[in-house]
Amino acid sequence: MTTTMMDIHQILKKLPHRYPILLVDRVLELDKGVRIKALKNVSINEPFFTGHFPHRPVMPGVLMLEALAQAAALLSFETNGDSPDSDTVYYFVGIDGARFKRPVEPGDQLILDVAVDRVKAGIYKYKARASVDGELAVEAELMCTMRKVG
């Protein structure tokens, strides 16, 4: 079992995303080919809170799923020993069974847990869950793949 931690500087080298769509702040645990546990600090300064919702800010569910997909990408890159380049894109290709269990609000720490379910024909399938203070916020099965572009 290999456990790897990553700070924001290492994450920026692995993910092509940048503000305001970079949604992983730190990797707490990573077991190559098995699972990742990462962290998203949810701040009132996030640009989506001005409109979602002005009187009761709530993190959009699609962004919670995107955060889980970014954690999955980090797991895949580390597992394969890859880094993104201008010719490679990591695509989010499917979601099954997405369920939202609690709202995520400013000040929350969203803990992202993603485990490899299977890999077949270049498609990675993950079981993903995100929680706040040990309480499940969202769960889903995610499918992702890496493709050369250009």
C-alpha atoms as an extended CHARMM CRD file, in Angstrom:
* protein
*
       150  EXT
         1         1  MET       CA              0.0000000000        0.0000000000        0.0000000000  PROA      1               0.0000000000
         2         2  THR       CA              1.4980000000        3.3050000000       -1.1020000000  PROA      2               0.0000000000
         3         3  THR       CA              0.1730000000        6.4890000000        0.4480000000  PROA      3               0.0000000000
         4         4  THR       CA              0.9950000000        9.7600000000       -1.2630000000  PROA      4               0.0000000000
         5         5  MET       CA             -0.0110000000       13.2390000000       -0.1490000000  PROA      5               0.0000000000
         6         6  MET       CA             -0.0700000000       16.2870000000       -2.4420000000  PROA      6               0.0000000000
         7         7  ASP       CA             -0.2070000000       19.9840000000       -1.7160000000  PROA      7               0.0000000000
         8         8  ILE       CA             -1.7060000000       22.5660000000       -4.0670000000  PROA      8               0.0000000000
         9         9  HSD       CA              1.5900000000       23.0520000000       -5.9310000000  PROA      9               0.0000000000
        10        10  GLN       CA              1.7780000000       19.3520000000       -6.7970000000  PROA      10              0.0000000000
        11        11  ILE       CA             -1.9190000000       19.3060000000       -7.7560000000  PROA      11              0.0000000000
        12        12  LEU       CA             -1.3680000000       22.2280000000      -10.1550000000  PROA      12              0.0000000000
        13        13  LYS       CA              1.3370000000       20.1710000000      -11.8850000000  PROA      13              0.0000000000
        14        14  LYS       CA             -1.0420000000       17.2290000000      -12.3320000000  PROA      14              0.0000000000
        15        15  LEU       CA             -4.3720000000       18.8970000000      -13.2010000000  PROA      15              0.0000000000
        16        16  PRO       CA             -4.8630000000       21.3150000000      -16.0990000000  PROA      16              0.0000000000
        17        17  HSD       CA             -7.7080000000       23.0940000000      -14.2410000000  PROA      17              0.0000000000
        18        18  ARG       CA             -7.2150000000       26.5780000000      -12.8210000000  PROA      18              0.0000000000
        19        19  TYR       CA             -9.2810000000       29.0380000000      -10.7860000000  PROA      19              0.0000000000
        20        20  PRO       CA            -12.2470000000       29.1680000000      -10.6300000000  PROA      20              0.0000000000
        21        21  ILE       CA            -12.7440000000       25.5390000000      -11.7090000000  PROA      21              0.0000000000
        22        22  LEU       CA             -9.8740000000       23.8660000000       -9.8000000000  PROA      22              0.0000000000
        23        23  LEU       CA            -11.7970000000       22.1100000000       -7.0220000000  PROA      23              0.0000000000
        24        24  VAL       CA             -9.1740000000       20.0370000000       -5.1690000000  PROA      24              0.0000000000
        25        25  ASP       CA             -7.0460000000       21.8300000000       -2.5720000000  PROA      25              0.0000000000
        26        26  ARG       CA             -5.0650000000       18.9440000000       -1.0910000000  PROA      26              0.0000000000
        27        27  VAL       CA             -4.6240000000       15.2000000000       -1.3970000000  PROA      27              0.0000000000
        28        28  LEU       CA             -4.7010000000       13.5870000000        2.0330000000  PROA      28              0.0000000000
        29        29  GLU       CA             -4.1570000000        9.9570000000        0.9790000000  PROA      29              0.0000000000
        30        30  LEU       CA             -3.5210000000        8.2270000000       -2.3310000000  PROA      30              0.0000000000
        31        31  ASP       CA             -3.0630000000        4.5050000000       -2.8750000000  PROA      31              0.0000000000
        32        32  LYS       CA             -2.0440000000        4.0690000000       -6.5140000000  PROA      32              0.0000000000
        33        33  GLY       CA             -4.5580000000        2.0370000000       -8.4690000000  PROA      33              0.0000000000
        34        34  VAL       CA             -6.8860000000        1.8220000000       -5.4700000000  PROA      34              0.0000000000
        35        35  ARG       CA             -8.2230000000        5.0510000000       -3.9640000000  PROA      35              0.0000000000
        36        36  ILE       CA             -7.7280000000        8.7170000000       -3.1850000000  PROA      36              0.0000000000
        37        37  LYS       CA             -8.8730000000       10.9180000000       -0.3270000000  PROA      37              0.0000000000
        38        38  ALA       CA             -8.7410000000       14.6310000000       -1.0860000000  PROA      38              0.0000000000
        39        39  LEU       CA             -9.9890000000       17.9200000000        0.3290000000  PROA      39              0.0000000000
        40        40  LYS       CA            -11.9280000000       20.8800000000       -1.0660000000  PROA      40              0.0000000000
        41        41  ASN       CA            -12.1790000000       23.8810000000        1.2360000000  PROA      41              0.0000000000
        42        42  VAL       CA            -15.4800000000       25.5910000000        0.4650000000  PROA      42              0.0000000000
        43        43  SER       CA            -15.1600000000       29.3800000000        0.8090000000  PROA      43              0.0000000000
        44        44  ILE       CA            -17.7640000000       32.1520000000        0.6460000000  PROA      44              0.0000000000
        45        45  ASN       CA            -15.4030000000       33.7390000000       -1.9170000000  PROA      45              0.0000000000
        46        46  GLU       CA            -16.2760000000       31.0780000000       -4.5320000000  PROA      46              0.0000000000
        47        47  PRO       CA            -17.7600000000       32.8970000000       -7.5430000000  PROA      47              0.0000000000
        48        48  PHE       CA            -20.8050000000       30.6130000000       -7.8300000000  PROA      48              0.0000000000
        49        49  PHE       CA            -22.1210000000       31.6380000000       -4.3970000000  PROA      49              0.0000000000
        50        50  THR       CA            -23.1440000000       35.1000000000       -5.6430000000  PROA      50              0.0000000000
        51        51  GLY       CA            -25.9210000000       33.4690000000       -7.6480000000  PROA      51              0.0000000000
        52        52  HSD       CA            -26.4350000000       30.0720000000       -5.9630000000  PROA      52              0.0000000000
        53        53  PHE       CA            -28.1630000000       31.2780000000       -3.8140000000  PROA      53              0.0000000000
        54        54  PRO       CA            -27.7540000000       34.9200000000       -2.7050000000  PROA      54              0.0000000000
        55        55  HSD       CA            -29.6910000000       34.4590000000        0.5720000000  PROA      55              0.0000000000
        56        56  ARG       CA            -28.6370000000       30.8740000000        1.3030000000  PROA      56              0.0000000000
        57        57  PRO       CA            -25.3380000000       29.9680000000       -0.4180000000  PROA      57              0.0000000000
        58        58  VAL       CA            -25.1220000000       26.2930000000       -1.4220000000  PROA      58              0.0000000000
        59        59  MET       CA            -22.4120000000       24.6110000000       -3.5090000000  PROA      59              0.0000000000
        60        60  PRO       CA            -23.9580000000       23.3850000000       -6.7790000000  PROA      60              0.0000000000
        61        61  GLY       CA            -24.2090000000       19.6060000000       -7.0220000000  PROA      61              0.0000000000
        62        62  VAL       CA            -22.5370000000       19.5590000000      -10.4310000000  PROA      62              0.0000000000
        63        63  LEU       CA            -19.4600000000       21.1780000000       -8.8680000000  PROA      63              0.0000000000
        64        64  MET       CA            -19.3530000000       18.5520000000       -6.1260000000  PROA      64              0.0000000000
        65        65  LEU       CA            -19.3520000000       15.9140000000       -8.8890000000  PROA      65              0.0000000000
        66        66  GLU       CA            -16.6450000000       17.8520000000      -10.7610000000  PROA      66              0.0000000000
        67        67  ALA       CA            -14.5120000000       17.9150000000       -7.5840000000  PROA      67              0.0000000000
        68        68  LEU       CA            -14.8690000000       14.1300000000       -7.3390000000  PROA      68              0.0000000000
        69        69  ALA       CA            -13.9180000000       13.7740000000      -11.0320000000  PROA      69              0.0000000000
        70        70  GLN       CA            -10.8170000000       15.9200000000      -10.4870000000  PROA      70              0.0000000000
        71        71  ALA       CA             -9.8150000000       13.7100000000       -7.5580000000  PROA      71              0.0000000000
        72        72  ALA       CA            -10.3460000000       10.6860000000       -9.8280000000  PROA      72              0.0000000000
        73        73  ALA       CA             -8.0930000000       12.3050000000      -12.4490000000  PROA      73              0.0000000000
        74        74  LEU       CA             -5.3400000000       12.7660000000       -9.8620000000  PROA      74              0.0000000000
        75        75  LEU       CA             -5.6550000000        9.1010000000       -8.8990000000  PROA      75              0.0000000000
        76        76  SER       CA             -5.4240000000        8.0270000000      -12.5460000000  PROA      76              0.0000000000
        77        77  PHE       CA             -2.4430000000       10.2640000000      -13.3280000000  PROA      77              0.0000000000
        78        78  GLU       CA             -0.5510000000        9.0040000000      -10.2660000000  PROA      78              0.0000000000
        79        79  THR       CA             -1.4650000000        5.3740000000      -10.9540000000  PROA      79              0.0000000000
        80        80  ASN       CA             -0.2820000000        5.5730000000      -14.5770000000  PROA      80              0.0000000000
        81        81  GLY       CA              2.7030000000        7.8190000000      -13.8650000000  PROA      81              0.0000000000
        82        82  ASP       CA              1.2390000000       10.3780000000      -16.2790000000  PROA      82              0.0000000000
        83        83  SER       CA              1.0040000000       14.1330000000      -16.2540000000  PROA      83              0.0000000000
        84        84  PRO       CA             -1.3410000000       16.1280000000      -18.4400000000  PROA      84              0.0000000000
        85        85  ASP       CA              0.1290000000       17.8540000000      -21.4540000000  PROA      85              0.0000000000
        86        86  SER       CA             -1.2870000000       20.0240000000      -24.2030000000  PROA      86              0.0000000000
        87        87  ASP       CA             -2.1200000000       16.8800000000      -26.2310000000  PROA      87              0.0000000000
        88        88  THR       CA             -3.8610000000       14.8880000000      -23.4870000000  PROA      88              0.0000000000
        89        89  VAL       CA             -7.2430000000       15.6150000000      -21.9160000000  PROA      89              0.0000000000
        90        90  TYR       CA             -8.8770000000       13.7100000000      -19.0730000000  PROA      90              0.0000000000
        91        91  TYR       CA            -12.5850000000       13.5660000000      -19.8880000000  PROA      91              0.0000000000
        92        92  PHE       CA            -15.4830000000       12.9850000000      -17.5550000000  PROA      92              0.0000000000
        93        93  VAL       CA            -17.6240000000       10.5940000000      -19.6620000000  PROA      93              0.0000000000
        94        94  GLY       CA            -20.4220000000        9.4050000000      -17.3990000000  PROA      94              0.0000000000
        95        95  ILE       CA            -22.2350000000        9.5250000000      -14.0860000000  PROA      95              0.0000000000
        96        96  ASP       CA            -24.5010000000        6.8520000000      -12.6550000000  PROA      96              0.0000000000
        97        97  GLY       CA            -26.4820000000        6.8180000000       -9.4420000000  PROA      97              0.0000000000
        98        98  ALA       CA            -25.7140000000       10.3740000000       -8.3380000000  PROA      98              0.0000000000
        99        99  ARG       CA            -27.4450000000       11.1460000000       -5.0550000000  PROA      99              0.0000000000
       100       100  PHE       CA            -27.2150000000       14.3360000000       -3.0360000000  PROA      100             0.0000000000
       101       101  LYS       CA            -27.6710000000       13.8610000000        0.6930000000  PROA      101             0.0000000000
       102       102  ARG       CA            -26.9090000000       17.2240000000        2.3150000000  PROA      102             0.0000000000
       103       103  PRO       CA            -26.1680000000       20.7870000000        1.2270000000  PROA      103             0.0000000000
       104       104  VAL       CA            -22.5560000000       21.9720000000        1.2030000000  PROA      104             0.0000000000
       105       105  GLU       CA            -22.1550000000       25.5350000000        2.4550000000  PROA      105             0.0000000000
       106       106  PRO       CA            -19.3680000000       28.1050000000        2.8450000000  PROA      106             0.0000000000
       107       107  GLY       CA            -16.9740000000       27.0870000000        5.6060000000  PROA      107             0.0000000000
       108       108  ASP       CA            -17.4190000000       23.3600000000        4.9730000000  PROA      108             0.0000000000
       109       109  GLN       CA            -14.5340000000       21.0430000000        4.1800000000  PROA      109             0.0000000000
       110       110  LEU       CA            -15.6270000000       18.6210000000        1.4950000000  PROA      110             0.0000000000
       111       111  ILE       CA            -13.7420000000       15.3280000000        1.8450000000  PROA      111             0.0000000000
       112       112  LEU       CA            -13.5470000000       13.5530000000       -1.5090000000  PROA      112             0.0000000000
       113       113  ASP       CA            -13.2220000000        9.7490000000       -1.4520000000  PROA      113             0.0000000000
       114       114  VAL       CA            -12.8120000000        8.0260000000       -4.8120000000  PROA      114             0.0000000000
       115       115  ALA       CA            -12.0240000000        4.3360000000       -5.3600000000  PROA      115             0.0000000000
       116       116  VAL       CA            -11.2720000000        2.5130000000       -8.6030000000  PROA      116             0.0000000000
       117       117  ASP       CA            -14.1080000000        0.1180000000       -9.3890000000  PROA      117             0.0000000000
       118       118  ARG       CA            -12.7520000000       -1.1680000000      -12.7070000000  PROA      118             0.0000000000
       119       119  VAL       CA            -10.7120000000       -0.2550000000      -15.7790000000  PROA      119             0.0000000000
       120       120  LYS       CA            -11.7270000000       -1.5710000000      -19.1730000000  PROA      120             0.0000000000
       121       121  ALA       CA            -10.7310000000       -0.4110000000      -22.6650000000  PROA      121             0.0000000000
       122       122  GLY       CA             -9.3020000000        2.8580000000      -21.3390000000  PROA      122             0.0000000000
       123       123  ILE       CA            -12.4780000000        3.7350000000      -19.4140000000  PROA      123             0.0000000000
       124       124  TYR       CA            -12.0230000000        4.1160000000      -15.6750000000  PROA      124             0.0000000000
       125       125  LYS       CA            -15.0440000000        3.5300000000      -13.4490000000  PROA      125             0.0000000000
       126       126  TYR       CA            -14.9430000000        4.8690000000       -9.8980000000  PROA      126             0.0000000000
       127       127  LYS       CA            -17.1000000000        4.7350000000       -6.8090000000  PROA      127             0.0000000000
       128       128  ALA       CA            -17.0960000000        8.2680000000       -5.4390000000  PROA      128             0.0000000000
       129       129  ARG       CA            -18.3750000000        9.8580000000       -2.2410000000  PROA      129             0.0000000000
       130       130  ALA       CA            -17.9560000000       13.2790000000       -0.6840000000  PROA      130             0.0000000000
       131       131  SER       CA            -18.7170000000       14.1220000000        2.9220000000  PROA      131             0.0000000000
       132       132  VAL       CA            -18.6770000000       16.9980000000        5.3730000000  PROA      132             0.0000000000
       133       133  ASP       CA            -17.8530000000       16.2740000000        9.0250000000  PROA      133             0.0000000000
       134       134  GLY       CA            -18.3730000000       12.5590000000        8.3710000000  PROA      134             0.0000000000
       135       135  GLU       CA            -21.8440000000       13.1290000000        6.9200000000  PROA      135             0.0000000000
       136       136  LEU       CA            -22.4030000000       11.9940000000        3.3220000000  PROA      136             0.0000000000
       137       137  ALA       CA            -23.0480000000       14.9220000000        0.9520000000  PROA      137             0.0000000000
       138       138  VAL       CA            -22.9790000000       13.1920000000       -2.4550000000  PROA      138             0.0000000000
       139       139  GLU       CA            -22.2740000000        9.7830000000       -3.9310000000  PROA      139             0.0000000000
       140       140  ALA       CA            -22.0400000000        8.5540000000       -7.5150000000  PROA      140             0.0000000000
       141       141  GLU       CA            -20.3340000000        6.1950000000       -9.9110000000  PROA      141             0.0000000000
       142       142  LEU       CA            -18.0960000000        8.1670000000      -12.2800000000  PROA      142             0.0000000000
       143       143  MET       CA            -16.5910000000        7.1830000000      -15.6010000000  PROA      143             0.0000000000
       144       144  CYS       CA            -13.5600000000        8.9520000000      -17.0510000000  PROA      144             0.0000000000
       145       145  THR       CA            -11.0240000000        8.4500000000      -19.8190000000  PROA      145             0.0000000000
       146       146  MET       CA             -7.8310000000       10.0420000000      -21.1360000000  PROA      146             0.0000000000
       147       147  ARG       CA             -7.6560000000       10.9990000000      -24.8120000000  PROA      147             0.0000000000
       148       148  LYS       CA             -5.0690000000       12.5370000000      -27.0840000000  PROA      148             0.0000000000
       149       149  VAL       CA             -6.3090000000       15.7050000000      -28.7890000000  PROA      149             0.0000000000
       150       150  GLY       CA             -4.8950000000       17.9010000000      -31.5220000000  PROA      150             0.0000000000
